[in-house]
């Protein structure tokens, strides 16, 4: 039987307007009645997830910043910081990017955005993912524990404009295309899947007792770490290849349909 469901946010649980699916509360009540933990697993900052799910802030298990910070009930379960030397190397490359490319240094306390005054048009987009943020003129101003660096191409061409610039760090860091706009960089081997494996150990839960939903490459390891993996109809091709099931798109309430599939298999 399923004991925990891990779920990506953008392109998966949320529709194209970044809204929760119709009947979400009813779905959560069903899971709660079966004592199933719901765990949002996102590239979004923990504080952004907590704000979106304020009603369930004390109940959900949150995997923020691609699993680099795992929180429940307002308490840190575990985290996976970046080494300062690695951060410095990545930031040297980031500083030389076009000013239209957004650069975010994500820490445990805040997200720090370089040259914010040069990218005011990106404020609304950024605050969806990084609710608690601070503008900085220099990375040297930051006093926090680094957990992720994110680079955003607002035009949606990150695979061509951003990813190639940071692929050189793939032998030492986790560099992943998180969406058409975002590239996320975390410590080597640290991703949603690694976080899930640690959660499974801590809670004594097996992969066969876990399900997961995802759509993009930062969900790759997550889907491989559970027995019941679902790719959205709108998912990146590589995600569809590795998922055990395909469900409807995020705009057609695919997560809800996937949970109904689990019910039909007598797993809930």
C-alpha positions as CSV (number, residue, x, y, z in Angstrom):
1,X,0.0,0.0,0.0
2,X,1.1,3.6,-0.7
3,X,2.4,5.5,2.3
4,X,3.7,8.6,0.7
5,X,3.2,10.5,-2.6
6,X,5.9,12.8,-3.9
7,X,4.7,15.5,-6.3
8,X,6.4,18.1,-8.4
9,X,4.7,21.4,-8.7
10,X,5.2,23.4,-12.0
11,X,4.0,21.4,-15.0
12,X,2.7,18.6,-12.7
13,X,0.4,19.5,-9.9
14,X,-0.1,23.1,-10.9
15,X,-1.9,24.0,-14.2
16,X,-0.5,26.4,-16.8
17,X,-1.8,29.3,-14.7
18,X,0.1,28.1,-11.6
19,X,-3.1,27.1,-9.9
20,X,-3.9,24.0,-7.8
21,X,-6.2,21.5,-9.5
22,X,-9.9,21.5,-9.0
23,X,-10.8,19.3,-6.0
24,X,-7.3,19.5,-4.4
25,X,-8.6,19.7,-0.8
26,X,-10.9,16.7,-1.4
27,X,-7.9,14.8,-2.8
28,X,-5.8,15.6,0.3
29,X,-8.6,14.6,2.7
30,X,-8.8,11.2,0.9
31,X,-5.1,10.7,1.3
32,X,-5.2,11.7,4.9
33,X,-8.0,9.3,5.6
34,X,-5.6,6.5,4.4
35,X,-2.7,8.0,6.4
36,X,-0.8,8.8,3.3
37,X,1.8,11.6,3.5
38,X,1.6,14.2,0.6
39,X,5.1,15.6,-0.2
40,X,5.5,18.5,-2.6
41,X,8.9,18.1,-4.2
42,X,9.9,21.2,-6.2
43,X,12.6,23.4,-7.4
44,X,10.7,26.1,-5.6
45,X,12.0,27.5,-2.3
46,X,10.6,25.9,0.9
47,X,9.0,29.3,1.9
48,X,7.2,29.4,-1.5
49,X,5.8,25.9,-0.9
50,X,4.8,26.7,2.6
51,X,3.0,29.8,1.5
52,X,1.1,28.0,-1.3
53,X,0.1,25.2,1.1
54,X,-0.4,27.3,4.2
55,X,-3.5,25.3,5.1
56,X,-1.3,22.2,5.3
57,X,2.0,23.8,6.4
58,X,2.2,21.6,9.5
59,X,1.2,18.4,7.8
60,X,3.0,18.1,4.4
61,X,6.5,17.0,4.0
62,X,8.3,19.6,1.9
63,X,11.2,18.9,-0.5
64,X,12.3,22.4,-1.4
65,X,15.0,23.6,-3.8
66,X,15.1,20.2,-5.5
67,X,15.4,18.2,-2.3
68,X,18.3,20.3,-0.9
69,X,16.1,21.4,2.1
70,X,13.5,19.0,3.5
71,X,11.1,20.4,6.1
72,X,8.1,19.2,8.1
73,X,6.1,21.0,10.7
74,X,8.4,24.1,10.3
75,X,11.4,22.0,11.3
76,X,14.4,21.0,9.2
77,X,14.6,17.2,8.6
78,X,17.8,17.5,6.7
79,X,19.6,19.6,4.1
80,X,22.4,19.3,1.6
81,X,24.4,22.5,1.3
82,X,26.8,23.4,-1.5
83,X,30.5,23.8,-0.7
84,X,31.7,27.4,-0.9
85,X,34.4,26.6,-3.4
86,X,31.9,25.1,-5.8
87,X,29.6,28.2,-5.3
88,X,32.5,30.5,-6.2
89,X,33.3,28.7,-9.4
90,X,29.7,28.7,-10.6
91,X,29.1,32.4,-9.7
92,X,32.2,33.4,-11.7
93,X,30.4,32.1,-14.8
94,X,27.1,33.5,-13.8
95,X,28.4,37.0,-13.3
96,X,29.5,37.1,-17.0
97,X,26.0,36.2,-18.4
98,X,23.8,38.7,-20.1
99,X,22.0,41.0,-17.6
100,X,18.7,39.7,-19.0
101,X,19.6,36.3,-17.5
102,X,18.4,36.1,-13.9
103,X,20.8,34.7,-11.3
104,X,19.5,33.4,-7.9
105,X,21.6,32.2,-5.0
106,X,19.3,30.1,-2.8
107,X,20.1,29.7,0.9
108,X,18.3,28.3,3.9
109,X,17.2,31.8,5.1
110,X,16.5,33.6,1.8
111,X,17.0,33.6,-1.9
112,X,19.5,36.3,-3.1
113,X,19.0,37.9,-6.5
114,X,21.9,39.6,-8.3
115,X,21.3,42.9,-10.1
116,X,17.6,42.8,-9.2
117,X,17.3,46.5,-10.3
118,X,18.3,45.4,-13.8
119,X,15.5,42.8,-14.1
120,X,12.4,44.3,-12.6
121,X,10.2,42.6,-15.2
122,X,11.1,39.3,-13.7
123,X,10.0,40.1,-10.2
124,X,6.6,38.4,-10.4
125,X,8.0,35.3,-12.1
126,X,10.8,35.0,-9.5
127,X,8.6,35.5,-6.5
128,X,6.5,32.5,-7.6
129,X,9.5,30.3,-6.9
130,X,11.4,32.4,-4.3
131,X,8.8,34.0,-2.0
132,X,11.5,35.1,0.5
133,X,14.1,37.0,-1.4
134,X,16.7,39.7,-1.1
135,X,18.2,41.9,-3.8
136,X,22.0,42.1,-3.7
137,X,24.6,44.1,-5.8
138,X,27.3,41.6,-5.0
139,X,27.4,37.9,-3.8
140,X,29.8,39.1,-1.1
141,X,26.9,40.6,0.8
142,X,25.4,37.2,1.5
143,X,25.6,35.6,4.9
144,X,23.7,32.3,4.6
145,X,24.1,28.6,3.9
146,X,24.0,27.9,0.1
147,X,21.8,25.0,-1.1
148,X,21.2,25.8,-4.7
149,X,22.1,28.2,-7.5
150,X,19.5,28.8,-10.2
151,X,19.8,30.6,-13.6
152,X,16.7,31.7,-15.5
153,X,16.3,32.6,-19.2
154,X,12.9,34.4,-19.1
155,X,12.5,33.8,-22.9
156,X,12.3,30.1,-22.3
157,X,15.5,29.0,-24.1
158,X,17.5,27.8,-21.1
159,X,18.5,24.6,-22.8
160,X,20.4,26.6,-25.4
161,X,21.4,29.8,-23.6
162,X,22.1,28.7,-20.0
163,X,22.6,24.9,-19.7
164,X,25.7,24.8,-22.0
165,X,27.4,27.4,-19.9
166,X,27.2,25.3,-16.7
167,X,27.4,21.8,-18.1
168,X,31.2,22.0,-17.5
169,X,30.5,21.6,-13.8
170,X,28.6,18.3,-14.2
171,X,31.5,16.2,-13.0
172,X,31.5,18.0,-9.6
173,X,27.9,19.3,-9.3
174,X,24.4,18.4,-10.1
175,X,23.5,20.6,-13.1
176,X,19.9,20.0,-14.3
177,X,17.5,21.6,-16.7
178,X,14.5,22.2,-14.4
179,X,12.2,23.8,-17.1
180,X,12.4,25.6,-20.4
181,X,13.4,28.7,-18.3
182,X,15.5,27.4,-15.4
183,X,18.7,25.6,-14.8
184,X,19.3,24.4,-11.2
185,X,22.7,23.6,-9.7
186,X,23.1,21.7,-6.5
187,X,25.8,19.6,-4.7
188,X,26.9,16.5,-6.6
189,X,24.5,13.6,-6.3
190,X,21.9,15.8,-4.6
191,X,18.5,15.9,-6.2
192,X,14.9,15.0,-5.4
193,X,15.6,11.3,-5.8
194,X,18.5,11.4,-3.3
195,X,16.3,13.2,-0.8
196,X,13.5,10.6,-1.3
197,X,15.9,7.8,-0.6
198,X,17.0,9.4,2.6
199,X,13.4,10.0,3.6
200,X,12.6,6.3,2.9
201,X,15.5,5.3,5.2
202,X,14.4,7.7,8.0
203,X,10.7,6.7,7.9
204,X,11.5,3.0,7.1
205,X,9.4,3.2,4.0
206,X,10.2,1.1,0.9
207,X,10.1,2.3,-2.8
208,X,7.1,0.0,-3.3
209,X,5.2,2.1,-0.7
210,X,5.9,5.3,-2.6
211,X,4.5,7.1,-5.7
212,X,5.7,10.2,-7.5
213,X,4.6,12.5,-10.2
214,X,6.8,14.7,-12.4
215,X,7.3,16.3,-15.8
216,X,10.9,17.7,-16.3
217,X,14.5,16.6,-15.8
218,X,14.8,17.7,-12.2
219,X,12.2,14.9,-11.6
220,X,14.3,12.2,-13.3
221,X,15.9,10.7,-10.1
222,X,12.7,11.2,-8.2
223,X,10.7,8.9,-10.5
224,X,13.5,6.3,-10.4
225,X,13.4,6.2,-6.6
226,X,9.8,5.0,-6.3
227,X,7.9,1.9,-7.5
228,X,4.9,3.9,-8.8
229,X,6.2,6.7,-11.1
230,X,3.9,8.9,-13.2
231,X,4.9,11.1,-16.1
232,X,2.5,13.8,-17.1
233,X,1.2,13.9,-20.6
234,X,3.0,17.2,-21.0
235,X,6.3,15.7,-19.7
236,X,9.8,16.0,-21.2
237,X,10.4,13.0,-23.5
238,X,13.1,11.5,-21.3
239,X,10.7,11.6,-18.3
240,X,8.1,9.6,-20.2
241,X,10.7,7.0,-21.0
242,X,11.5,6.2,-17.4
243,X,8.1,6.5,-15.8
244,X,6.1,3.4,-15.1
245,X,2.8,5.2,-16.0
246,X,1.7,8.2,-18.0
247,X,-1.2,10.3,-16.7
248,X,-3.1,13.2,-18.1
249,X,-1.5,16.7,-18.5
250,X,-1.2,19.2,-15.6
251,X,-4.1,21.1,-17.2
252,X,-6.3,18.0,-17.2
253,X,-5.7,17.2,-13.5
254,X,-3.2,14.5,-14.2
255,X,-2.1,14.0,-10.6
256,X,-5.7,13.4,-9.5
257,X,-6.1,10.9,-12.4
258,X,-2.9,9.2,-11.3
259,X,-4.2,8.9,-7.7
260,X,-7.4,7.4,-9.1
261,X,-5.2,4.9,-10.9
262,X,-3.5,3.9,-7.7
263,X,-6.9,3.4,-6.1
264,X,-8.0,1.2,-9.0
265,X,-4.8,-0.9,-8.4
266,X,-5.9,-1.3,-4.7
267,X,-2.8,0.6,-3.6
268,X,-4.7,3.3,-1.7
